[in-house]
């Protein structure tokens, strides 16, 4: 259910590469599931290579992602 919903959002373009997906806690609240179920959904999306995790930051839609500096909140330098 969770995996299918997030996968649908990615495939429809609602979530694009570099967008953060909900944390396990957010998934638990949003979908009314256990932590194990939320973790399993993230693992399945990761195995499908639809998302990737940045330790301590979150999980993001795979593809041409936003630069890590944007994820960390750093301002991009302009030349």
Backbone as CSV, one residue per row, in Angstrom:
resi,resn,N_x,N_y,N_z,CA_x,CA_y,CA_z,C_x,C_y,C_z
1,UNK,0.825,-1.199,0.000,0.000,0.000,0.000,0.866,1.259,0.000
2,UNK,1.793,1.373,0.950,2.649,2.562,1.023,3.554,2.625,-0.203
3,UNK,4.183,1.487,-0.502,5.109,1.438,-1.634,4.380,1.806,-2.921
4,UNK,3.192,1.253,-3.118,2.418,1.533,-4.326,2.047,3.010,-4.406
5,UNK,1.676,3.612,-3.284,1.296,5.034,-3.261,2.482,5.924,-3.628
6,UNK,3.630,5.683,-3.002,4.815,6.509,-3.284,5.301,6.260,-4.700
7,UNK,5.270,5.010,-5.124,5.677,4.687,-6.499,4.775,5.416,-7.500
8,UNK,3.481,5.435,-7.246,2.534,6.141,-8.114,2.856,7.641,-8.150
9,UNK,3.182,8.216,-7.006,3.525,9.642,-6.959,4.795,9.936,-7.754
10,UNK,5.745,9.015,-7.730,6.981,9.190,-8.496,6.689,9.058,-9.991
11,UNK,5.970,8.005,-10.362,5.688,7.746,-11.773,4.787,8.804,-12.402
12,UNK,3.928,9.423,-11.588,3.036,10.460,-12.113,3.710,11.834,-12.171
13,UNK,4.890,11.953,-11.551,5.600,13.229,-11.565,5.268,14.114,-10.374
14,UNK,4.410,13.634,-9.470,4.101,14.397,-8.273,5.342,14.529,-7.397
15,UNK,6.123,13.454,-7.336,7.433,13.490,-6.689,8.476,13.374,-7.791
16,UNK,9.462,14.236,-7.770,10.492,14.248,-8.809,11.852,13.959,-8.196
17,UNK,12.842,13.597,-9.027,14.162,13.299,-8.499,14.666,14.396,-7.550
18,UNK,15.134,13.938,-6.395,15.649,14.852,-5.380,14.633,15.212,-4.316
19,UNK,13.343,14.968,-4.577,12.319,15.242,-3.562,12.459,14.268,-2.406
20,UNK,12.230,14.764,-1.199,12.289,13.932,-0.001,10.977,13.161,0.120
21,UNK,11.091,11.876,0.463,9.882,11.106,0.736,9.656,11.107,2.250
22,UNK,8.459,10.764,2.693,8.191,10.771,4.129,9.112,9.830,4.906
23,UNK,9.451,10.228,6.125,10.237,9.371,7.009,9.374,8.194,7.451
24,UNK,9.996,7.193,8.089,9.222,6.061,8.592,8.153,6.537,9.571
25,UNK,8.505,7.466,10.438,7.534,7.989,11.405,6.381,8.685,10.699
26,UNK,6.702,9.490,9.683,5.654,10.170,8.916,4.759,9.167,8.196
27,UNK,5.360,8.097,7.655,4.574,7.059,6.989,3.651,6.370,7.988
28,UNK,4.165,6.114,9.197,3.355,5.471,10.231,2.111,6.298,10.529
29,UNK,2.287,7.597,10.659,1.164,8.479,10.959,0.229,8.648,9.764
30,UNK,0.810,8.842,8.589,0.017,9.087,7.385,-0.807,7.872,6.958
31,UNK,-0.205,6.667,7.067,-0.867,5.466,6.569,-1.419,4.571,7.681
32,UNK,-1.139,4.921,8.936,-1.634,4.122,10.051,-1.054,2.719,10.095
33,UNK,0.276,2.625,9.854,0.949,1.323,9.831,2.033,1.259,10.900
34,UNK,2.595,0.075,11.093,3.681,-0.103,12.055,5.000,0.382,11.465
35,UNK,5.980,0.555,12.350,7.315,0.971,11.912,7.909,-0.068,10.965
36,UNK,7.670,-1.344,11.245,8.194,-2.414,10.391,7.624,-2.317,8.976
37,UNK,6.338,-2.037,8.872,5.693,-1.907,7.558,6.256,-0.700,6.806
38,UNK,6.454,0.414,7.501,7.025,1.609,6.874,8.456,1.338,6.411
39,UNK,9.236,0.650,7.243,10.624,0.318,6.885,10.655,-0.607,5.672
40,UNK,9.731,-1.553,5.624,9.663,-2.487,4.500,9.342,-1.751,3.200
41,UNK,8.447,-0.767,3.267,8.102,0.013,2.076,9.320,0.781,1.565
42,UNK,10.054,1.419,2.491,11.276,2.135,2.074,12.288,1.180,1.468
43,UNK,12.443,0.001,2.073,13.397,-0.989,1.570,13.009,-1.442,0.159
44,UNK,11.728,-1.676,-0.063,11.267,-2.105,-1.376,11.509,-1.028,-2.434
45,UNK,11.211,0.231,-2.100,11.462,1.337,-3.033,12.952,1.475,-3.327
46,UNK,13.767,1.241,-2.313,15.216,1.306,-2.493,15.697,0.175,-3.404
47,UNK,15.172,-1.029,-3.201,15.553,-2.167,-4.053,15.140,-1.945,-5.498
48,UNK,14.047,-1.203,-5.696,13.599,-0.860,-7.050,14.411,0.306,-7.630
49,UNK,15.309,0.842,-6.805,16.158,1.987,-7.172,15.338,3.234,-7.483
50,UNK,14.196,3.342,-6.818,13.354,4.523,-6.993,13.708,5.601,-5.978
51,UNK,14.336,5.195,-4.861,14.755,6.150,-3.835,16.167,5.814,-3.381
52,UNK,16.788,6.752,-2.696,18.084,6.526,-2.071,18.062,7.249,-0.727
53,UNK,18.872,6.755,0.197,18.918,7.335,1.537,20.205,8.124,1.737
54,UNK,20.093,9.232,2.436,21.246,10.021,2.878,21.220,9.931,4.402
55,UNK,22.166,9.168,4.986,22.145,8.970,6.440,22.058,10.294,7.207
56,UNK,21.141,10.342,8.147,20.956,11.527,8.974,20.151,12.636,8.316
57,UNK,19.801,12.463,7.047,19.066,13.502,6.312,17.676,12.998,5.920
58,UNK,17.601,11.857,5.247,16.321,11.313,4.821,16.454,10.487,3.566
59,UNK,15.330,10.124,2.990,15.293,9.358,1.743,14.703,10.238,0.649
60,UNK,15.242,10.076,-0.555,14.913,10.960,-1.667,14.633,10.171,-2.921
61,UNK,13.847,10.759,-3.818,13.540,10.148,-5.109,14.828,10.107,-5.925
62,UNK,15.112,8.937,-6.483,16.326,8.752,-7.273,16.195,9.400,-8.648
63,UNK,17.298,9.564,-9.313,17.352,10.190,-10.628,18.328,11.335,-10.560
64,UNK,18.183,12.288,-11.428,19.030,13.473,-11.363,18.586,14.281,-10.151
65,UNK,19.297,14.094,-9.078,18.907,14.704,-7.807,19.447,16.116,-7.659
66,UNK,18.850,16.825,-6.726,19.337,18.153,-6.365,20.715,17.983,-5.728
67,UNK,21.594,18.958,-5.872,22.908,18.855,-5.251,22.780,18.654,-3.746
68,UNK,23.711,17.869,-3.171,23.695,17.589,-1.742,23.712,18.868,-0.922
69,UNK,24.395,19.904,-1.411,24.447,21.169,-0.677,23.044,21.741,-0.484
70,UNK,22.149,21.558,-1.459,20.761,22.034,-1.318,20.028,21.215,-0.281
71,UNK,20.318,19.906,-0.235,19.669,19.050,0.747,20.087,19.430,2.161
72,UNK,21.328,19.872,2.297,21.855,20.241,3.602,21.529,21.676,3.966
73,UNK,20.923,22.411,3.048,20.504,23.784,3.332,21.572,24.830,3.042
74,UNK,22.663,24.432,2.437,23.724,25.391,2.108,23.314,26.187,0.876
75,UNK,23.742,27.439,0.837,23.456,28.273,-0.324,24.452,27.967,-1.426
76,UNK,23.947,27.884,-2.646,24.811,27.629,-3.788,25.619,28.885,-4.107
77,UNK,26.867,28.667,-4.484,27.715,29.806,-4.861,27.440,30.170,-6.303
78,UNK,27.439,31.450,-6.586,27.277,31.902,-7.962,28.579,32.519,-8.422
79,UNK,28.905,32.279,-9.672,30.155,32.825,-10.238,29.882,34.038,-11.060
